Amino acid sequence: MIRHTVLFKFKPDFPPADKQTWIAGLERMAGNIPGMVSLTHGPAVLNQERSFDYAIVADFERVEDIEVYSTHPLHEPLKAYSFPNSEQILSVDFHL
C-alpha cells in the first residue's frame, strides 16, 4: 500500500467559487479511480506560520496506481485550479 500526500499553500486571491469547485472535484474522485483505496482531504486547522492551507491524503494499492490517478479524467481538471492558484505544492509518496 502506498500513501500519497499533497500539501497546498494557496495564493491569497484564489477565488472562493473556484476553490469550492476544486473541493467538489476532490469529492468526485473518491471511489471512482481504479486502485485508489481511500481519499481524505481538508483545510488546515491550526493555521500556524509553517502551516500549509490544504492537504490531500490518498492510499493506493500499488505505485502504478498513482500514475493512473495522476492522469485520470476526474483528476486532470483539478490541476487547472490547483496549479495557478497555489504558491507552493508539496507531495510525498511512501509505503504503509
Secondary structure, 3 states (H helix, E strand, C coil): CEEEEEEEEECCCCCHHHHHHHHHHHHHHCCCCCCEEEEEEEECCCCCCCCCCEEEEEEECCHHHHHHHHCCCCCHHHHHHHCCCEEEEEEEEEEC
